[in-house]
Amino acid sequence: MAWIVLMISGVFEAGWAISLKLSDGFSKLWPSVSFLVLAAISFSGLAWAMRTLPAGPAYAVWTGIGAALTAVIGMVWLGDAVSALKVVSLVLIVAGVIGLNLAGSH
């Protein structure tokens, strides 16, 4: 169950990262509020999952999911540049997250 909570928290990490971008340096109210709410949810899930999971893999999975999803959202909806190297790098991040998840399952 901790791995599932951790992965969901990684999705919320991407949400707060995108909200932070959209807040324009906290100058826009609703993206700033969204950032605070999503960050609180994300960090709470990470903290809960780390009660039973090892710190290194848990943090790496959380940041990996958040970073990869944030990059994809940036490329798909925010106009960030797309390149073959970025796509390959995202695949490697996802492979690392899967590997850490499998390694921590026993």
C-alpha positions in Angstrom: 0.0 0.0 0.0 2.9 2.4 0.8 4.1 2.1 -2.8 0.7 3.0 -4.2 0.4 6.1 -1.9 4.0 7.0 -2.9 3.2 6.9 -6.6 0.0 8.9 -6.2 2.0 11.4 -4.2 4.4 11.6 -7.1 1.5 12.6 -9.4 0.5 15.3 -6.9 4.2 16.5 -7.0 3.8 17.1 -10.7 0.6 19.0 -10.0 2.3 21.3 -7.6 5.2 21.8 -9.9 2.9 22.8 -12.8 0.9 25.0 -10.4 4.1 26.7 -9.4 4.9 27.5 -13.0 1.4 28.8 -13.6 1.5 30.9 -10.5 4.0 33.2 -12.2 6.1 33.6 -9.1 3.1 33.5 -6.8 1.6 36.5 -8.5 -1.6 34.6 -9.5 -4.0 33.6 -6.7 -5.5 30.4 -7.8 -2.4 28.7 -9.2 -0.7 29.7 -5.9 -3.5 28.2 -3.8 -3.4 25.1 -6.0 0.4 24.9 -5.4 0.0 25.0 -1.6 -2.8 22.4 -1.5 -1.1 20.0 -3.9 2.2 20.4 -2.2 0.7 19.6 1.2 -1.0 16.5 -0.2 2.1 15.4 -2.0 4.4 15.8 1.0 1.9 14.2 3.3 1.8 11.1 1.1 5.5 11.0 0.9 5.8 11.3 4.6 3.3 8.5 5.2 4.9 6.2 2.7 8.3 6.7 4.2 7.1 5.4 7.5 7.5 1.9 6.0 9.6 2.3 2.9 13.4 2.9 2.8 14.2 6.6 2.4 16.4 6.4 -0.7 14.1 4.4 -3.0 11.0 6.2 -1.8 12.4 9.6 -2.4 13.8 8.6 -5.8 10.5 7.1 -6.9 8.5 10.2 -5.7 10.8 12.6 -7.5 11.1 10.4 -10.5 7.4 10.2 -11.0 7.0 14.0 -10.4 9.8 15.0 -12.7 8.8 12.7 -15.5 5.1 13.7 -15.4 6.0 17.3 -15.1 8.2 17.1 -18.1 5.5 15.3 -20.2 2.9 17.9 -19.1 5.3 20.7 -20.0 5.9 19.2 -23.5 2.3 18.4 -24.2 0.4 21.4 -22.8 2.9 24.1 -21.9 4.8 24.3 -25.2 8.1 23.0 -23.8 10.5 21.7 -26.6 10.4 18.0 -27.4 13.5 16.1 -28.5 14.6 12.5 -28.9 17.0 13.0 -26.0 14.3 14.2 -23.7 12.0 11.3 -24.6 14.8 8.7 -24.1 15.6 10.4 -20.8 12.0 10.2 -19.7 11.9 6.5 -20.6 15.0 6.0 -18.5 13.4 7.8 -15.5 10.3 5.6 -15.8 12.5 2.4 -16.0 14.4 3.5 -12.9 11.1 4.1 -11.0 9.9 0.7 -12.0 13.2 -0.9 -11.0 13.2 0.8 -7.6 9.6 -0.3 -7.0 10.4 -3.9 -7.9 13.6 -3.9 -5.8 11.7 -2.6 -2.8 8.9 -5.1 -3.0 10.6 -7.8 -1.1 
